Structure formats: C-alpha cells, structure tokens
Amino acid sequence: MKKIYKMENLECASCAAKMEDAISKLEGVNSVSISFISQKLTIDADEELLPKIMKKAVKIISKIEPDCEIIL
C-alpha cells in the first residue's frame, strides 16, 4: 500500500536521506522516499504492518531531527 504523508520542519536534506535509509530497513517497507523540497514522505509498505511501521518511522524521524513531524 502506497501512502503519502506531509512533513513539517524538515530542515536538512542530509537528515532526510538518513531518515529514508533507516525507514527503508524496517520490516514490511517496500520503498520510501522523503522529499526535502516538498516536505513529503512517500512510503510503500505492507498494509497490515503500516501502523507499526509509521510508529517506528515517527521515532526514527524525531531521533534524527527532533523538530520534524509527520502529519498522520
């Protein structure tokens, strides 16, 4: 299932790349893309695992860039 989420306060392109790399390693994630310019997270993941994946993604993002948020 492919979903697109808006992000806020993503201020670092390098941080976006780190987030992408970490999220892509989560179980059930087929692909992930974070656009620094459009402030969007696009994720393709197993529908059943998506809620757990997004909880982990929020933690990953806040660890890398504390002020950044995903609008779920």
TIDRENZA-819357 format. One record per atom (N, C-alpha, C, O): atom name; y, x negated, z negated. Coordinates in steps of 0.001 Angstrom, whole numbers. Example, Ala and Ser with C-alpha at 12.3 -4.5 7.8 and 13.67 -1.06 7.14 Angstrom:
BEGIN
+------+---------+---------+---------+
| atom |      py |      px |      pz |
+------+---------+---------+---------+
|    N |   -5690 |  -13190 |   -7800 |
|   CA |   -4500 |  -12300 |   -7800 |
|    C |   -3300 |  -13200 |   -7800 |
|    O |   -3319 |  -14236 |   -8465 |
|    N |   -2250 |  -12850 |   -7080 |
|   CA |   -1060 |  -13670 |   -7140 |
|    C |      30 |  -12900 |   -7870 |
|    O |    1138 |  -13409 |   -8039 |
+------+---------+---------+---------+
% end
This chain:
BEGIN
+------+---------+---------+---------+
| atom |      py |      px |      pz |
+------+---------+---------+---------+
|    N |   -1173 |    -835 |       0 |
|   CA |       0 |       0 |       0 |
|    C |    1243 |    -885 |       0 |
|    O |    1379 |   -1790 |    -823 |
|    N |    2134 |    -611 |     926 |
|   CA |    3364 |   -1395 |    1024 |
|    C |    4505 |    -640 |     344 |
|    O |    4720 |     544 |     601 |
|    N |    5232 |   -1341 |    -523 |
|   CA |    6369 |    -736 |   -1237 |
|    C |    7548 |   -1696 |   -1168 |
|    O |    7374 |   -2912 |   -1092 |
|    N |    8744 |   -1130 |   -1195 |
|   CA |    9972 |   -1922 |   -1211 |
|    C |   10767 |   -1535 |   -2448 |
|    O |   10987 |    -354 |   -2715 |
|    N |   11196 |   -2542 |   -3197 |
|   CA |   11972 |   -2331 |   -4417 |
|    C |   13310 |   -3040 |   -4298 |
|    O |   13395 |   -4142 |   -3755 |
|    N |   14348 |   -2405 |   -4808 |
|   CA |   15665 |   -3033 |   -4856 |
|    C |   15709 |   -3962 |   -6064 |
|    O |   15127 |   -3680 |   -7111 |
|    N |   16406 |   -5067 |   -5892 |
|   CA |   16572 |   -6024 |   -6984 |
|    C |   18062 |   -6149 |   -7293 |
|    O |   18908 |   -5937 |   -6424 |
|    N |   18367 |   -6490 |   -8526 |
|   CA |   19751 |   -6721 |   -8931 |
|    C |   19869 |   -8080 |   -9593 |
|    O |   18962 |   -8528 |  -10296 |
|    N |   21002 |   -8730 |   -9358 |
|   CA |   21349 |  -10006 |   -9997 |
|    C |   20443 |  -11164 |   -9593 |
|    O |   20239 |  -12097 |  -10369 |
|    N |   19904 |  -11103 |   -8388 |
|   CA |   19151 |  -12240 |   -7852 |
|    C |   20177 |  -13207 |   -7281 |
|    O |   20785 |  -12927 |   -6248 |
|    N |   20373 |  -14329 |   -7935 |
|   CA |   21478 |  -15228 |   -7595 |
|    C |   21045 |  -16569 |   -7026 |
|    O |   21887 |  -17434 |   -6786 |
|    N |   19755 |  -16759 |   -6806 |
|   CA |   19278 |  -18084 |   -6417 |
|    C |   18147 |  -17949 |   -5388 |
|    O |   17089 |  -17393 |   -5684 |
|    N |   18386 |  -18466 |   -4178 |
|   CA |   17363 |  -18390 |   -3125 |
|    C |   16112 |  -19175 |   -3507 |
|    O |   14994 |  -18763 |   -3196 |
|    N |   16303 |  -20298 |   -4175 |
|   CA |   15166 |  -21103 |   -4626 |
|    C |   14338 |  -20337 |   -5659 |
|    O |   13109 |  -20407 |   -5660 |
|    N |   15027 |  -19608 |   -6533 |
|   CA |   14326 |  -18789 |   -7535 |
|    C |   13524 |  -17684 |   -6849 |
|    O |   12407 |  -17378 |   -7266 |
|    N |   14087 |  -17089 |   -5807 |
|   CA |   13383 |  -16044 |   -5062 |
|    C |   12084 |  -16600 |   -4483 |
|    O |   11056 |  -15922 |   -4498 |
|    N |   12125 |  -17825 |   -3976 |
|   CA |   10922 |  -18459 |   -3428 |
|    C |    9886 |  -18704 |   -4521 |
|    O |    8691 |  -18518 |   -4294 |
|    N |   10335 |  -19117 |   -5700 |
|   CA |    9415 |  -19324 |   -6829 |
|    C |    8776 |  -18004 |   -7245 |
|    O |    7581 |  -17953 |   -7536 |
|    N |    9579 |  -16927 |   -7272 |
|   CA |    9061 |  -15603 |   -7631 |
|    C |    8004 |  -15165 |   -6626 |
|    O |    6928 |  -14701 |   -7005 |
|    N |    8318 |  -15315 |   -5344 |
|   CA |    7368 |  -14966 |   -4280 |
|    C |    6043 |  -15680 |   -4468 |
|    O |    4978 |  -15067 |   -4398 |
|    N |    6117 |  -16974 |   -4705 |
|   CA |    4913 |  -17790 |   -4862 |
|    C |    4067 |  -17308 |   -6039 |
|    O |    2850 |  -17169 |   -5915 |
|    N |    4708 |  -17053 |   -7177 |
|   CA |    3976 |  -16628 |   -8377 |
|    C |    3376 |  -15234 |   -8203 |
|    O |    2228 |  -15003 |   -8580 |
|    N |    4141 |  -14308 |   -7636 |
|   CA |    3658 |  -12935 |   -7458 |
|    C |    2517 |  -12902 |   -6437 |
|    O |    1572 |  -12127 |   -6588 |
|    N |    2600 |  -13735 |   -5407 |
|   CA |    1556 |  -13739 |   -4372 |
|    C |     194 |  -14149 |   -4923 |
|    O |    -836 |  -13839 |   -4324 |
|    N |     184 |  -14837 |   -6050 |
|   CA |   -1074 |  -15290 |   -6657 |
|    C |   -1728 |  -14236 |   -7554 |
|    O |   -2853 |  -14430 |   -8016 |
|    N |   -1027 |  -13117 |   -7806 |
|   CA |   -1597 |  -12072 |   -8656 |
|    C |   -2748 |  -11366 |   -7938 |
|    O |   -2721 |  -11184 |   -6721 |
|    N |   -3752 |  -10976 |   -8710 |
|   CA |   -4903 |  -10262 |   -8157 |
|    C |   -4453 |   -8944 |   -7540 |
|    O |   -3708 |   -8182 |   -8156 |
|    N |   -4908 |   -8683 |   -6328 |
|   CA |   -4607 |   -7427 |   -5659 |
|    C |   -3408 |   -7488 |   -4721 |
|    O |   -3159 |   -6537 |   -3980 |
|    N |   -2662 |   -8588 |   -4742 |
|   CA |   -1493 |   -8727 |   -3872 |
|    C |   -1943 |   -9271 |   -2515 |
|    O |   -2558 |  -10334 |   -2430 |
|    N |   -1624 |   -8521 |   -1460 |
|   CA |   -1942 |   -8960 |    -101 |
|    C |    -815 |   -9813 |     471 |
|    O |   -1055 |  -10839 |    1108 |
|    N |     421 |   -9370 |     232 |
|   CA |    1582 |  -10144 |     672 |
|    C |    2794 |   -9732 |    -154 |
|    O |    2853 |   -8629 |    -698 |
|    N |    3760 |  -10644 |    -235 |
|   CA |    5002 |  -10363 |    -956 |
|    C |    6127 |  -11124 |    -279 |
|    O |    5949 |  -12247 |     193 |
|    N |    7289 |  -10487 |    -242 |
|   CA |    8467 |  -11116 |     336 |
|    C |    9674 |  -10709 |    -501 |
|    O |    9864 |   -9530 |    -801 |
|    N |   10482 |  -11689 |    -873 |
|   CA |   11711 |  -11406 |   -1607 |
|    C |   12869 |  -11893 |    -756 |
|    O |   12947 |  -13071 |    -407 |
|    N |   13776 |  -10968 |    -422 |
|   CA |   14949 |  -11314 |     371 |
|    C |   16140 |  -11523 |    -553 |
|    O |   16616 |  -10591 |   -1202 |
|    N |   16610 |  -12761 |    -597 |
|   CA |   17784 |  -13096 |   -1400 |
|    C |   19018 |  -12382 |    -840 |
|    O |   19856 |  -11905 |   -1605 |
|    N |   19132 |  -12308 |     475 |
|   CA |   20299 |  -11699 |    1124 |
|    C |   20369 |  -10194 |     860 |
|    O |   21414 |   -9687 |     452 |
|    N |   19266 |   -9475 |    1089 |
|   CA |   19279 |   -8016 |     922 |
|    C |   18913 |   -7567 |    -485 |
|    O |   18978 |   -6378 |    -797 |
|    N |   18524 |   -8525 |   -1344 |
|   CA |   18167 |   -8207 |   -2729 |
|    C |   17014 |   -7195 |   -2777 |
|    O |   17070 |   -6208 |   -3509 |
|    N |   15965 |   -7461 |   -1979 |
|   CA |   14814 |   -6559 |   -1935 |
|    C |   13509 |   -7320 |   -2095 |
|    O |   13351 |   -8447 |   -1623 |
|    N |   12583 |   -6664 |   -2776 |
|   CA |   11219 |   -7158 |   -2948 |
|    C |   10312 |   -6242 |   -2136 |
|    O |   10279 |   -5033 |   -2365 |
|    N |    9585 |   -6809 |   -1198 |
|   CA |    8617 |   -6054 |    -406 |
|    C |    7241 |   -6567 |    -788 |
|    O |    6961 |   -7763 |    -714 |
|    N |    6383 |   -5635 |   -1200 |
|   CA |    5052 |   -6029 |   -1650 |
|    C |    3999 |   -5144 |   -1004 |
|    O |    4170 |   -3930 |    -896 |
|    N |    2928 |   -5756 |    -583 |
|   CA |    1765 |   -5050 |     -56 |
|    C |     614 |   -5395 |    -994 |
|    O |     204 |   -6550 |   -1099 |
|    N |     101 |   -4366 |   -1674 |
|   CA |    -928 |   -4604 |   -2686 |
|    C |   -1871 |   -3411 |   -2771 |
|    O |   -1579 |   -2328 |   -2264 |
|    N |   -3008 |   -3634 |   -3423 |
|   CA |   -3955 |   -2546 |   -3661 |
|    C |   -3265 |   -1450 |   -4467 |
|    O |   -2675 |   -1709 |   -5516 |
|    N |   -3347 |    -227 |   -3961 |
|   CA |   -2653 |     897 |   -4589 |
|    C |   -3065 |    1094 |   -6051 |
|    O |   -2223 |    1380 |   -6902 |
|    N |   -4347 |     941 |   -6336 |
|   CA |   -4844 |    1150 |   -7698 |
|    C |   -4296 |     111 |   -8676 |
|    O |   -4096 |     409 |   -9853 |
|    N |   -4055 |   -1098 |   -8191 |
|   CA |   -3588 |   -2187 |   -9053 |
|    C |   -2070 |   -2317 |   -9088 |
|    O |   -1540 |   -3094 |   -9882 |
|    N |   -1362 |   -1573 |   -8244 |
|   CA |      83 |   -1739 |   -8120 |
|    C |     847 |   -1594 |   -9437 |
|    O |    1731 |   -2411 |   -9700 |
|    N |     554 |    -597 |  -10279 |
|   CA |    1295 |    -517 |  -11550 |
|    C |    1151 |   -1780 |  -12413 |
|    O |    2132 |   -2259 |  -12981 |
|    N |     -65 |   -2313 |  -12506 |
|   CA |    -285 |   -3541 |  -13285 |
|    C |     408 |   -4728 |  -12626 |
|    O |     999 |   -5569 |  -13304 |
|    N |     331 |   -4789 |  -11308 |
|   CA |     976 |   -5881 |  -10573 |
|    C |    2478 |   -5863 |  -10817 |
|    O |    3080 |   -6912 |  -11047 |
|    N |    3086 |   -4691 |  -10771 |
|   CA |    4537 |   -4608 |  -10945 |
|    C |    4958 |   -4975 |  -12367 |
|    O |    6019 |   -5569 |  -12560 |
|    N |    4145 |   -4632 |  -13362 |
|   CA |    4450 |   -5054 |  -14738 |
|    C |    4451 |   -6575 |  -14834 |
|    O |    5334 |   -7169 |  -15454 |
|    N |    3456 |   -7196 |  -14216 |
|   CA |    3378 |   -8660 |  -14223 |
|    C |    4524 |   -9264 |  -13414 |
|    O |    5078 |  -10294 |  -13797 |
|    N |    4878 |   -8633 |  -12307 |
|   CA |    5976 |   -9126 |  -11464 |
|    C |    7295 |   -9112 |  -12227 |
|    O |    8089 |  -10046 |  -12117 |
|    N |    7528 |   -8059 |  -12994 |
|   CA |    8754 |   -7971 |  -13804 |
|    C |    8815 |   -9137 |  -14784 |
|    O |    9870 |   -9746 |  -14960 |
|    N |    7693 |   -9449 |  -15420 |
|   CA |    7646 |  -10569 |  -16369 |
|    C |    7897 |  -11899 |  -15666 |
|    O |    8635 |  -12746 |  -16170 |
|    N |    7285 |  -12077 |  -14511 |
|   CA |    7465 |  -13313 |  -13740 |
|    C |    8932 |  -13491 |  -13367 |
|    O |    9502 |  -14569 |  -13534 |
|    N |    9531 |  -12426 |  -12862 |
|   CA |   10925 |  -12490 |  -12417 |
|    C |   11862 |  -12786 |  -13576 |
|    O |   12772 |  -13604 |  -13441 |
|    N |   11653 |  -12127 |  -14720 |
|   CA |   12545 |  -12365 |  -15861 |
|    C |   12370 |  -13766 |  -16438 |
|    O |   13298 |  -14314 |  -17031 |
|    N |   11192 |  -14341 |  -16267 |
|   CA |   10960 |  -15711 |  -16739 |
|    C |   11702 |  -16720 |  -15848 |
|    O |   12255 |  -17702 |  -16343 |
|    N |   11708 |  -16472 |  -14543 |
|   CA |   12349 |  -17388 |  -13597 |
|    C |   13867 |  -17200 |  -13571 |
|    O |   14618 |  -18175 |  -13581 |
|    N |   14313 |  -15944 |  -13537 |
|   CA |   15749 |  -15646 |  -13515 |
|    C |   16000 |  -14477 |  -14473 |
|    O |   15885 |  -13316 |  -14079 |
|    N |   16344 |  -14782 |  -15733 |
|   CA |   16426 |  -13774 |  -16797 |
|    C |   17318 |  -12563 |  -16516 |
|    O |   17028 |  -11473 |  -17008 |
|    N |   18389 |  -12721 |  -15743 |
|   CA |   19290 |  -11597 |  -15484 |
|    C |   18859 |  -10730 |  -14309 |
|    O |   19432 |   -9663 |  -14084 |
|    N |   17869 |  -11169 |  -13568 |
|   CA |   17405 |  -10443 |  -12389 |
|    C |   16510 |   -9275 |  -12810 |
|    O |   15699 |   -9392 |  -13728 |
|    N |   16681 |   -8139 |  -12110 |
|   CA |   15888 |   -6948 |  -12420 |
|    C |   15336 |   -6327 |  -11143 |
|    O |   15945 |   -6412 |  -10077 |
|    N |   14171 |   -5701 |  -11274 |
|   CA |   13610 |   -4884 |  -10196 |
|    C |   13913 |   -3436 |  -10555 |
|    O |   13657 |   -3003 |  -11679 |
|    N |   14453 |   -2697 |   -9612 |
|   CA |   14720 |   -1279 |   -9836 |
|    C |   13465 |    -516 |   -9411 |
|    O |   13219 |    -317 |   -8221 |
|    N |   12673 |     -91 |  -10405 |
|   CA |   11400 |     594 |  -10125 |
|    C |   11608 |    2080 |   -9915 |
|    O |   10647 |    2809 |   -9670 |
+------+---------+---------+---------+
% end
